Amino acid sequence: MSQAYNAYGQPIGSNLDRWQAPSKPSAECLAGRFCRLEPLDAARHAEALWQAWQVPAPEIDNDTEGRARWTCLGGRPFDDEAGCRAWLARMGADCELLCYAVVDLADEKAVGMAAYLNIVPVDGRIEIGHISFSPRMARTPISSEALMLMMAHAFDMGYRRLEWKCDALNAPSRRAAERLGFRFEGVFRQHRVVAGCNRDTAWFSVLDGEWPAIRECHRRWLAPENFDATGRQHRSLTSMTAALRHDLFPS
């Protein structure tokens, strides 16, 4: 694409006259093969989420109450089921967010949550965050499909930039972003103070022009023929998107 210039010979960004700002996302269900995303409703989802989040993280020896996975989110914001219900009610009522419960289609129980945030239709940008997936989602296609559904919905609505931010020390989140096709943009140093500790924030994004190729990777990975009878994948999503990143972002 050639560089555009204004009447004064100064370089300017590409013309967006044909682009229309999207609407804010509406509270609707997003359905996949393995899971369904439902707008968060504490009355409907709190009991199942509390139970799912109580399961200890298997890789942490002393995580007796499932608290370890909340570290990079500033610590678990509740201590009991009543507190969990109240916190979910506040999250669901926050007009700056659109929170989803991730429902496992195998038993129709909520097993995690995620949200859209930093929703700026005038700029066409939106972020996926507030991700808290339970161990029940580990080593299943549900965790990947839930985020793929949110990615697809964002671009279907007309957003042109999808963001992912995480603590720069959160290696699993960084791997997840790149596995899904996000591009690493850099680190904001000393960006926040979380639970009394410094947080450097790693930024990732997908742009609308990059999305069709990433969506095709998602489609091929989710295809029934990519899984055997036990649900084990034949080809990893990481291998698909790594090859794509080489094509989209040559060094």
LINWORA-V298510 format. One record per helix or strand of 3 or more residues. SS is the DSSP state (hx for helix, st for strand). FROM is the first residue (numbers start at 1). LEN is the number of residues. Records with the same first field share a line. If there is no record, write none. Layout:
SS=FROM-LEN / FROM-LEN
//
This chain:
st=35-5 / 98-7 / 109-12 / 125-9 / 161-7 / 183-12 / 197-11
hx=42-12 / 68-6 / 81-13 / 135-3 / 142-15 / 171-10 / 208-15 / 224-3 / 237-12
//
